[in-house]
């Protein structure tokens, strides 16, 4: 496929943006796009990562001048100072840079009212990506390689934007883009880091793929690209099946996702892996052995199981698998829903020995309500060793009460307590404490906590949950 043929497939938008680094690939794309749709419908977007010093500043100046020469609108973004130069321990600088870049692309395209961002990924990039994922032992999502198009919130759930990412040149050989620049006399920049073979992609590009081309011919990248397209078709089918499964068998709660355990375990292995990948962690955190170990644990109902590095954890809870986000501010969420107010009279309280917390973890809405003698009642949180004596009950450590009630561990420290004069007045789900029990003639306080029911699975709601923006 030629560059001109590739650009004939453009989706219909009034304007397009190009992720413009100044390299040969994006220079060829920007120039060819201007020839195809006219410079007035094109914007060049350059992101300055701030990690190559004077070289990256020169790249930015080149991009600005080249955009002016073509007559296209130009915008430049910058990473937060020091973020990429000094990433936090455990952070992958390349991935962090990619996320920051696309966050800015989404923001600026929103401001410019542009619905389609084009990148200059080509067939050689697609081949490198496929080989990288194969070498890393990635799952199906990795083997599918580069997608020709995707919404930005599909690639980055933390970005709240439906901006279309389009890779029109993904079936065009990379050599064609340099030939285009040479034929048109177009200048471009060379990124010195592209020659650093300590990066896997550069090592493949400079040392491995040339040898593979010698053995299998120059058309190898396109053959690998076609292979990944076939995997992509298979993965699209599995992804659709996973979405349908979740619509029927999953609920979204404020703390995470609740899945029917028997339905999950009776599904096909490929479907189980895709559901697990969708719910529990980013695909990059997985290898096959970790995935299989997790599936075995879920089959055995072994309680809590920690996945590879990430924020999501899960546990089996009777007939459910509960996937929860460790970073979700559950304590603050519950505290905001705790109400302490004067009551006209003592009403009927809710007391089930704490079992309502398990009900909520399985997706049902619950309202805890208790009535206590009026006093200076304040909210507090669980601490180890804290004790509680409900009316007509034995005094116990609150931690032991939680254990007896089989309250999931991730909930325990978040459950709000009502305290009066240093004593626990009310533990939601149990009877009011003896010291705060209402007697004849006492003024009454109502202490209540309403927990919302989980909702039906929906991709937008799930993405909002992952961003911490879901509303309840």
N, C-alpha and C positions, 0 to 999 in steps of 0.2 A: 504494500500500500504506500502511495506517495503522500507527501505532506498535503498537497492540494486535495487529494481524494479524502484524506482524513478530516480536513476542515469542512468538507461538504456535509458531514454528519452532525454539525453543530446543533444543539437544541435551540429552539427559538426564544431568544431573550433580547430585549432592547439594547442592552450593553453587556459587555464581558470584561472580566478582570483577568490579568495574567500574573501569576507568581513569577516575578522577574528577578533573577539572581545576577544577571549580567553574563552568565556562562553561555557557551555556544548553543545549548539546547533551548534555553528560554529566550535567547536572542532570536533564534530562527522562528520559534513559535510566535513571538510578539510581532515580528516583521511580517510573517505569512498571514497572521490573523488580520493585521491592518490592510493587507492587500485584498483579503477576502471580504471583510465587512466594512472597511473604512476606519480610519483612526478615531473618528468622532464617537465610535461605539466601543472604544477600548480604553481601559485604564491599566497602567503598569504599577504593580505593587511590589515594593522592595522592603525586606525586613533585615535590619542590621542587628546581628546577634551580639556584637561587642566582644568577640573572642579572638579576633585576628588583627587587632590594632590598626596600624596605618593601611594595611592591605584591604581590610574590609571597608575602611573609610573611602579608599580609592574606588572600590567596587560601587559604593553608594553614589559617588560623584559621577562615575561612568553611567550608571543606570539613569540618573536624573538627566544627564546630557543626551543620552540616546533616546529617551522618551520624548524629550523636547524636539529632537531632530525628526522623529516620526510624527510629532503633533498629537501625541496621546497624553491623557491626564496621568500625572505621576503622584504617588503617595509613598511615604516611607514610615515604617514603624521601627521601634527599638525595644529590645528586651530590657526588663528592669535591671538597673545597674548592678553588676556583679553576680547576677543570678546564674548565668551560664559560665562565667569565668571561674566561679567557685561554687559548684553544685554541692548540695548537702550530701553527707555520707550515704552511700547506697543508691543515689540517684544517677541514672544514665543521662549523661549530658546531651547525647544526640537525641534521645527521646524527649527530654525536657525542652530542648531547642525546638523540636518539631511541634510540640504542644503549644508553646508560646507563640510560635509563628502562626499557627492556624487560629489561635484565639484572636490574634490581631487581624488576620485576614477576615474572619467573621465580623469583627467589629467595624472595620473600615468599609467592607462591602455593604454592611447595613447602613452606614452613614451615606454612602454613595448611591444607595438604592440599586445595587447590582446583585443579581440573583445567581450568577454563575461564575465560579473561579476556575480558570484553566491552569493546569500545570504541564510541564514539558517532559514528563516521564515517557520513555520510549521503550521499544522492544528489548533493548539490551538491559535497561533498568528492570524490566519485568523478569528477564532471565536471571539476573543477579538476585533479585528478591526471592524467586523460587528456590534457587540453590542455597541461599542463606537459611531459609526456613527448613529445607531438607536437612542441612547440616546440623541445625539446632534441634532437630526432632520435633518440630512444631506439628500441631494437629491440622485438621482439615482447613481451618480458617487461614493458616499460614500457607499451605500448599496451593490454595486458590490464587495466590499471588496478587498482583496489582489489579484492582477493579477499574474498568473504564470510567465508571461514574459512581458516585455515592453522595448522599447527604452528609454534611460535615458532622452532624450529631450522631450519625451511624459510625463514623470513624473515631469520633471523640465525644462520648456521651456527656462529658463535663461541659461541653460547649452548647449553649442553648441557641441554636440557629439551624435553619433548614437550608442554608446555602448549599448549592449544588457544586460538588467538586468534579470537574470533567478533565479526563486525560486523553485528549483527542489523538495523541501521537503514539499511544501504547502499542500499536501494531506497525509502527514505522521503525526501521533500523536506525540506531544511533548515528551510524556513519552518514546517513542521508542528511542529518541536520547540520553536520560540519560541512558537508559538500554544499548545502544550501547557502551557508554563510560565506563560503569561499566564492561561489558563483555570483552572489549578490555584492561581494566586497564588504561584508558586514564585520565590524570589529567585535570582539567579545573578550571577556575576562577569564583567567584561569585561576581556580581556587587551589592554593598550594597544598591544602590539606588533602586534596584528592590523590596526592602522590604518597601519602602516608599509609603504607601497607599494614600498619598495626590495626587499622580498621578492617573488619572482615569484608565489607563491600569493596573497598579499594584493593584488597588482596585478591579477591575473586576477579575484579575487573582487570588488574594489571598482570597477574601471574597465572591464574587458572583458566579463565575463559579464553585467552589467546591460544593456550595449548589445546583446549577442547575444540576450538575452531580449526586448528591444524589437523586434528584427527577426524572431525565430523563435518567440516566444511563451514563456510561463513554464514550459512543459513541457520546455524544452531540456535541463536537467540530467538528467532521466530518460531522454531520448532518447540523450544521450551515454553515460549509464550502460549502457543497453542495447547500444549499439555496443561498448563495452569488454567486455561480457559475451560477445558473439559472438567478439571477438578472443581472449578468455580460453579459450573452448572450443577454438579452433584451436590456441592455445599449449599447452593441456593435452595435446592429441593429440601435438604435436611434442615436448613434454617427455617424454611416455611413450615415444615412439620413441627419443629420445636416451638415456633410461635403459636401454632394451632393447639399444641399440647398445653402450653402455658395459659392460653385463653380459657381452656376447659378445666384445667386441673390446678391452677395456681391463683393465689391471692397476694395482693400487695398491702403490707402493713407499714406503719410509720417506721418500724425498725428494720424492715427487710421484706423477704418474700417467703410465702408459705406454700409448700407443694404437697399434693397427695402422694404419700410414700408408696403405696402399693401400685398406683398407676405408673409412677416413675420407674420402679424396679421391674415392672413387667414390660416396659418399652424396649425397643431394639437398642443394642449397645451403642451404635453410632448416634442415635437420638439422645440417649442418656448423656453421652459425652458433650454433645452440643448444648443441651440444657444446662449442664453443669458449667460449661464454659461461659454461657450467657449470664448465669446467675452469680457465680462465686468469685470470679477473678478475671483479669485481663488475660487474653490468650497467651501473651508473652511470658506469663508466670508459670506456665504448665510445661511439663514433659510427660511422656506417656506413662512412666512408672508412677508418678505422683497422681495422675488421673486414675489409674487402675487401683492404686491403694485407697484412694478416696471412695471409689465405687464399691470396693469390697467392704469398707467400713459402713457405708450406708446400707448395704445388703444385710449386714450382720446386726444393724441397729445399735451400733456401739456408742451411742451418745455423742459427745462433742468430738469433732475431728478438725484439726487445723489444716488449712490448705497451704500451698506455697505462699511466699511473701505477698501480702495484700491486706486489704481492710476487711474482707468478708470472711465470715466463719459460718459453720452450720452445726446443727444437732438434730437428732431424731427425737421426736416427741409424740409417742404413741403412734397414731396413724399419719403423722405429718413429718416432713423434713422442713426445718426452719432455717432459712438462710438469713443471717443478720449482719449488719454493718457495725463493726466495733467502734467506728468513729462517730456514729449517730449520737447526738446529745440527748439520750433517752432520759437522763436525770432532769434536764431542763424542760423537756417535753412534758413529763409527768407533773413536775412542780407547777407548771403553768396551768394545769387542769385541776389542781387541787383547790377546793373551795372550803373556806371556814367562815361561817356566818351565823348570826343569832337565829334561833328557830322558835316558832310560836309555842311548840310543844314537842315532847319526845315522840318520834315516829318509829317506824319499823326499820331496823338496821339491816345491813347485808353481812352475813357471817357464814363463811363456808370453809374456814380453816385455810384460807389462802388459795384454794383451788381455782378461784377465778382468774388468777394470773396465768395459769396454764391454759385456761379457756381463751384468754386474750391472745396468748402466743400462738394459738391454733386458728386465730382469725375472727373470733366472735367479739362483738362489742360487749363491754361490761361496765356497769355503774356501781361502784362501791359507795355505801352511805352508812354513816354511823352518827350516833348522838351522844354527846358528852356534856358533863357539867361545865357551866360557863367559867372561863378563866383566861389567863393570858396565854392563849394557845398559839404556838408558832410552828413553822415547818422545820424539819431536820432530815438528815439522811442516815442510812444504816452505817454503823461502825462496828467492827468486831468486838465481841464481848457484851454488847448491849443486850439487856434482858427485858422481858415483857411478861406481865401477868394479866391475862384477859379475865373478865368476870366469870366466876365459876370454873376457872381453869388453873392449871399449875404454871408456876413461873418457869420460863425457859429462856435460853439465849435465842435472840431473834434469828441468828444464823441457823440454829437447829430447827426452828419453826419453818424457815424457808426450805430447808432440806426435807423435812417431813412432808411439806406440801408439794415437793418436786417442782419448785419454781426454777425456771432456767437460770443458770448462773449469770448470764449477761444482764438479767433484769434486777438482780438482788440489790446491788449498791445504788440503783436508780430509784427504787421504790420509796416514795416520800413518807415520812412519819410526821405525826402531829405530836408536839411535845408541850407540856405545861409544867412550869416550875421544876424543870430538870427531870421530870418523869415522862415516859412515853405514854401519851394519852390515847393514841389510836394508831393501830397498825392496820392498814386497809386490807380487808378480807377476813379479819378476825374480829371478835367481839371487842368492844371498848375496854380499856384497862379498868381494873378495880378502883384505882385512885380517882378516875374521872367518871365513874358510873353515876348516872343521874338518879338522885333520890327525890322523894316527894318534896315539892316546894322549891327545888333548884331551878335556876335559870338554865336554859338549854342552848348548846351550840350544835349546829349541823356541820359535819365534816364529810365532804363527798368528793369523789374522783370519777369522772366519766371518761372511759376509754373508747375510742372510735373503732368500729368494725373494720376489718380489712376490706379492700376493694378488689374487683375483678382485675385480672392482669391486663395491662395496656402498655405498649412500648413507650409512649410519651410519659406516662406516669412513672414508669420504671427509670427512665432517663432523668426525670426530675428528682426522683428519690436519690439516685446516685450523685446528683449535683447538690443535694441538700435543699432542694427548692419545692418539694412536694408539700401541698397544703392539706391539712386535716381539719 
